[in-house]
C-alpha cells in the first residue's frame, strides 16, 4: 500500500492511464475485426474503407506508444495483403 502522497498520486495516474489504454486497445482490436469481417464477406469496397479507419487507429496507438511500430506494420501489411487478394 502506498504511504507517501507521491505514491498515492502515482497510483491514481496509473489507474487513469490503464483505463484509457484499455479502451484504445479495444478500439484497435475492434477496427481490425471490422476489416476481417468485411474481407470474409468478400466486400472489397467496405474492406478498403474499414482498412483506412483501422490504419488511422493503429498509427495513433503507435504515436502514443501503446503498441510497437513493427506490430503496427505487421497488422497493416497482413490486412492489406488480404484485401488485395479479394
Order of alpha helices (4+ residues) and beta strands (2+ residues): alpha-alpha-alpha
